[in-house]
Amino acid sequence: MSLETENNDYNNEEVYNQNLLDELLIQDDIDRFREEFLAMHEYEQSEYFEDTTNENRQKIFEFLSPQEVGEFFEQLEIDDEAYEDLFDTMNAHYASKVLEEMSSDNAVDILNELSKPKVASLLTLMNREDANEIKHLLHYEEDTAGGIMTTEYISLDVNTPVKEALMLVKEQAPDAETIYVIFAVNTDGQLVGVLSLRDLIVAENDAYIEDIMSERVISVNVADDQEDVAQKMRDYDFIAMPVIDYQQHLLGIITIDDILDVMDEEASEDYSRLAGVSDIDSTNDSVVKTATKRLPWLIILTFLGMITATILGSFESTLSQVALLAAFIPIISGMSGNSGTQSLAVSVRNISTGEIDEQSKFKVALREAGSGLLSGLVCATVLFIIIVVIYRQPFLALIVGGSLTIAMTVGTLVGSMIPLFMNKLNIDPAVASGPFITTINDIVSMLIYFGLATTFMSYLT
């Protein structure tokens, strides 16, 4: 069977399941629907829920328990604004129970998208223990370690015997996000060690936690930025990272699934900024909303574009004497912008992955400038030959080639240095978007091109 046939079979099966579930909801066949729906993976359940109609969603709430809904709500990937409308359609008591069944960090992520009156109402209806835990997490900024951590982890006192510890782990396991990493705390709740489930299982029964734990614990502060946390977890290959306060008290943990969400979110944010928009457009956004997201940068770029127009206007006499100069404006400005954007992408990537430090910044800038110079010389040589062959004006070819070489060198230097400069000022380097770099390089390249042309005008005429 070919791969294409297998894919078609899979797609047909997926459509069939979706149609079947729709039909069962229409027929109010609760038993068959529950059988089919609950046999699916939570991700598949969330996908169906996202794609189905509001009427079908209401029936899903009727057919499933809050616990069953809470399990696939953990996987939902709907627009942030859609949560408000979704919870408007849910019974408040039912919604509060759904949030209780979710892990605390995911419940907080949803509550952060709801209005304050709705949050207060739902917290009031929840049981006191869950509500207090969520209230505690809601105090932290959304993009910090505290905002993405969960308080559902396994911890043991350092003086606990191994034999007793195994029983304690078994008691805590049902509510824990992960059971494979166990944290050791002292009587004051301060993080003092870490051990794996394997360490605990293979240890002697008469040993104590402090005997088998590792005292070298890598942790993050509750106020650390989520991007820094993701970087640290990637560097150490952790599946769970402990979160502490300034007094070393263990407050929660961040698991690998949360970090994957953070990395996806940060990548989308950087991509949107590199594209010169405030946020990635959703397919559900209206025309007005889409335009609103894109307009701020476009307005700024319009004003920057006026500088380019002013430069061209100031060299009107040069253009009037040698009109052929205008034919090469797109090539010089375009190549300068392209080389700058390439250099920008490399710089932003190096900064985001931590591959660049204070000592290597000059080296990076020098390498990019050298790359721009070499690329510029090659492109200029090709362009020089073309102009000489077609127009038979070697001096014009020399000016165009020289301008292109200088413009591409400066363009790569600007593209690499601006993100480094912004990072130095603690500004997200992705703000130095592609359109911004391109426009700046347009201005620089036109100054170089017409400056050279004006200087050597006597040779051109």
Buried (B, 14 or more C-beta within 10 A) or exposed (E): EEEEEEEEEEEEEEEEBBEBBBEBBEEEBBEEBBEBBBEBEBEBBBBBBBEBEEEBBBBBBEBBBBEBBBBBBBBBEBEEEBBEEBBEEBBBEBBBBBBBBBBBBBBBBBBBBBEEEBBEBBBEBBEEEBBEBBBBBBEBEEBBBBBBBBBBBBBBBBEBBBEBBBEBBEEBEEEBBBBEBBBBBBEEBBBBBBBBBEBBEEBEEEBBBBEBBEEEBEBBBBBBBBBBBBBBBBEEEBBBBBBBBEEBBBBBBBBBBBBEBBBEBBEEBBEBBBBBBBBBBBEEBEEEBBEEBBEEBEEBBEEBBEBBEEBBEEBEEBBEEBEEBEEBBEBBBBBBBBBBBBBBBBBBBBBBEEEBEEEEBEEBBEBBBEBBBBBBBEBBBEBBEEBBEEEEBEEBBBBBBBBBBBBBBBBBBBBBBBBBEBBEEEEBBBBBBBBBBBBBBBBBBBBBBBBBBBEBBEEBE
